[in-house]
Structure formats: C-alpha cells, structure tokens
Amino acid sequence: MKKLNVLTIVIVLLFQVNTLHSQSDDSNYYKDWEGMWYEVIDGKTNEFPSFVVTKSLYDSSYEEVWMQGKGGHYGKAWRAFDGSTKKWDFAWISTDGLFQLWEGKKVDGIWYIYKYFVLDNGEKVLSRQAFIVNDKTHMTRTSEHSRDEGKTWTLRFTENFVKK
C-alpha cells in the first residue's frame, strides 16, 4: 500500500511539472503559422498571398516564402524555436541581395525579432518586428525602430493579414 501511495504521488508530481512546462512552453507560439497569408488593406483582401508558410525540419520550425508585390523582390525566411536558448529566431534572404539574422525576444507576451542596422549616415538604429497571430486566420505585423538602444520605439508600419 505504501508503494502505491508513493507511486501515485510521483505520477501526480510528474503530471504537474509537465503541465507547468507546457503552459510556459513558447515553442507553440506559432502553432497556427502554416498557410497562405494575404494582406488586408482598407478592409479588402489582396488577390494573391503576400507569403506562404510551410513546416520546416521540426514542429517548431517554419519556412516562409515572401512575394513582395508586382515586380518586387522575393524572399525566403526561416523562423524557428531554439530549444537550447528558448527563443524564436529568424533568418531572411532575398533577391535584392539581403541576408539577415534577427534575434528573438519576448516582450509582454509577444515575440519580437530584433536587428541593428547602420544607416548611410553611420547612425546605428535598432529595428524590431512582431508577427502577432490574433487567431487561427488573422495576424498583425508591426515594425518599429529605436534610436536610443530600445528605450523608446517609433512605429514604422502595421500590416494586417488573413490566412486562407
């Protein structure tokens, strides 16, 4: 009987630890990310998708193909949760010759990607973007920049998308 009680306690504790882990597990942050995302401008959904997301090498990794308008550049991105750092990071490559690595940071429950840029005048500017999945089919993208190492932020743009 004593062994059964100890076993019951161990099972309950393991369940509680697993429940706490899954509640704080950010690896599922983009669980609804796969699909074709269309920009919505002034309440009208674009005819063609802005980007398409597919699953990559493991459950918390995605490959994105971006189509940037008529005659625009195309890009590919990889968004993945790193189990060792517990962060969502982002890599970008595009036909206009860009290759960028963005670092993921969680702020107030939202995952942002951050990257420093040096402007033509030599000024160093910190940029951040958030891809906020509002529900299974709606997402908001924000882009901001900071000239004071992230103390204050200026909104560059906000875009809304719907997944079909």
N, C-alpha and C positions, 0 to 999 in steps of 0.2 A: 504494500500500500504506500509506503514511504517513497519507493522508486517511482510510482505512478504520479505522486504529487510533485516530485522534483521534475519529472519529465513534462508534466503539464505546465509548470512554471517556466521551464526553459522554452517550450513551444510558444507560450504567451509572450515572453520577452522577445523572442525572435520575430514574432509577428509584429510587435510594437516597433521594434527597430526597423524592420522592413517598411512598415507604414510611414514612419518618420522619414526614412530615406526617400521613399517615392514622393512624399509631399514636398520635399525640398530639392528634388532631382530636376535640375534645369534642362536635362538632356531632352525632355519632351516639349520644350518651349515652342518649337516649330513643327509640332506633330501634324498640323494641317497645312503644311507648306507646299506639298506636291500639287501640281496642276498648272493650268494656263491662266495667267493673271492679266487682266485687261484694265487699262487706266480709265477712270471715270472723271470726265471734265464737264463741269456745269451740269451734272446730273445725267450726262449721256455717256454710255459705254463705248469705247473705241471698237472699231470693227475687227481689228487684229490685236493679238496679245502683245503686251509690252515685254513679257518674259515668261518662260516656261521652266518649271521646276520638276526635276526627277530625283528619285532616291539615288544616292551615290553608294559608296562602298560598305557602309554600315547604317544602322537605323537612324542615328542622329547625324547624318551627313547628306548633303544635297548638292546637286549640280544645277546651275541656273544658266539659261541661255537668254540673253537680253537683245531685243531688236529695238534700236533707238531711232524710230521714225523713218520716213521716206528718205532714201539716200544717206541715212545716218550710219553711224558705226555700229558694229555688233560687238557683243562682249560675252565672255563666259565667266562664271563665278562659282566658287566652291564655298559653301557655308557648312561648318561642322562644329560639333561639340567635342572638345578635347577632354577626355575622361581624366587625364592626369592634372590638368590645370583647372578643370571645371568651368571652362569658358567657351562661348560661341565665337569663333574667329571666322574671318572672311578673306578670300583671295580673289582678285579681279584681274582679268587680262582682256584687252580689247583691240579691235582692228586699227585704232589710231595710235597703237604702239605703247599703251599703258600696261604696266604690271604693278599691282598694288597689293600690299598685305595690310589688312586692317585688324586691330586688336579689339576683342570683345570685352565689354564691361557692363555689368548690370547696375542700373541706377533706378531707384524707386520701383523695382519690379519689372523694369523694361530693359531688354538687352540692346545696347548700342554698339556700333563699331566705330573705332577712333583711328585717326591717322593725321600725322603732321604733314603739312605742305609748306614749301618755300616759294613765295610769290616772286615775280620778276624783279621787284624792288628789294629783294632779300629778306622781306618780312616773313617770319615763321608764324603760320596760322594752324590752329588745331581744328580739325573737322570731325564731326560725328554724324552718324545716321542711325535711325531706328526704323525697323520694319515691324510694325505693331500689328499682329494678327488680332483683329477685333472679334472675329468668329470664324467659322469654317470657310466662309466665302468672301470675307471683307478684310482688307488690310490697308493701313495708313503708313506711308513712308514720310519721314521727316529728315531734313538735312539742316544742320546748324554749323556755325563756325564761331571760334573764340580767338580773340587776340590777346587774352590775358591768362593763358595756360589753363583754360577751363573754368575760371571763376564765374564768368558771365558768358551767355550764349546769345547769338543773333540768328534768327530763323532765316534760312536761305529759301527753302520751299517746303511745301507739303503736297503730297500726291495721294490720291485715293485709288484703290484697285478693287476689282471684284474677280473672283475665281469662277471659271466656267468649266 
